[in-house]
Amino acid sequence: FHIGWTAIWNDWRRQAKLKLGGKIAVSERHVFAGQDQAAIVHVAEAENDFGAGKLEKANMRGTNVYRLEGGVWKLVSHHSDPLPHLKF
């Protein structure tokens, strides 16, 4: 996992350079919001080219946690993991 904006930004840039193509579709999205904190959980089905020249499916769940700072919602945590048992 990564801590701090610089570490996260560097990892996102690394992932973007992979140019996996494909698409992602989110389902089962649930939003939980308070006055200054919120969380979104979801299930996603993705199709990406992992280098073999064909699209492969990947099923995932994700959680994003936000905090309200100075009137702006900021992402403070993101987690996703594969769910190979899900069938879409």
N, C-alpha and C positions, 0 to 999 in steps of 0.2 A: 504494500500500500504506500501511498505518497502523502506527505504532510507538507502543507504550505503551497501557495499559489505557484511559485516557480517550478517546483517538482511536478505538480499536476499539469501545468501548461506544457512543460517539456515532454511529458508522457503523451498528452493529447497530440502534440506536433508529431511525435514519433509514430503514433497510430495513424494519423492522417497521411503520412508518407507511404504507408502500406498500400493505399489506393485499392481497397478491397472491393469497391463497387457494390452492387446489390442493393438491397433495401431492408427496411425494418418496419414492422407493423406492431403497434402497441395495443394490447387489450387488457381487460380487467384492471383498469386504472382506478385507483382509489386515492383521494386527497384528504388529508387530515390537517386542518389548519387551526392555529390558535392566534392570539394577538401578535406574537412576535416570533413564532416558530411554526414550521409546517413540514409535512412529509408527503411524498408521493410514492406509492408502490405500484408496480405493474408487472405484467407478463408480456414478453415480446417474442415475436418470431422474426428471425433475420435470415437473409440469404446473402452470402458473401462469396467472392472468389478468393480462396486462400492460397492461390498460386498454381493450382492444377488446371486452370483454364475453364473450370465449370463452377456453377453456383452450388454451394452446399448450404443446407439449412442448419441453423443453430437456434435452439429455444432457450430463453433466458428469463430470469426475473430480475427486477431492479428496484432499488430504493434510493430516493434523493431526499436529503434533509436540507431545509432552508432556514435562515435566520433573517429577521427584519432588522436592518442597520441603517439608520439615517433615512428612513422612508424607502429603502431599496431592499428587495429580497435577494439575499446572497446564498449561493450554494455552499454548504459547509461539509457535506458528506455525500458521496455517491458510491453505491455498491451494486455490482451485478454478478451473477453467477449462472453457469449453464444448467439447464434442466433437461437432461437427455431423455427422461421418461415422458415428457410432454409430447403429445401428438397433436398437430394442428391440422 
